[in-house]
Amino acid sequence: MPTYEYECLKCGHHFDLLQSMAAKPIDKCPKCTGKVKRLIGSGSGLIFKGTGFYATDYKKNKGGHSHGSGSSGCAGCPHTKKD
């Protein structure tokens, strides 16, 4: 769920509110019950968790050729390791 930033037009109170995207914007300040407006925010930043997409799925080998996730190699590819 995104976090929306609001500002009260009466008392100037700034606050953030976690709402679903389908929820209607609120219209009253929780501090003074004055009218509020929803501000245009920068949104949330991306959060990368784990070891990373590039390093685990599409990392190039020393020869500069890449194979996708779970790939054991291309048929006839000179970059595929032979056991």
Steps between C-alpha positions, in 0.01 A plus 500: 500500500630846418556776752332831420607838636237748614503862619229674701390830345383631840781417746782404260541151651698265269441127532539176307229240463530141381202435271408256227502641149122446477428699819361851466725783625409621847355850533540585871811563708542253789634785717247782451237352261580773247505437125807318364658462160701203377846605389684368198780296647808339359357156571691223660840383392570156368612248756727222383516200731709189470812443298378695198343426165808559287740299714273198525317489167683664212858546605747481215771239526867576439457455125247785490216270392192477721259216558160551663390366838500123523670464164767234469614650174412537136521201270831533317596818686879537531453674838325203664715309746557135415514250786 
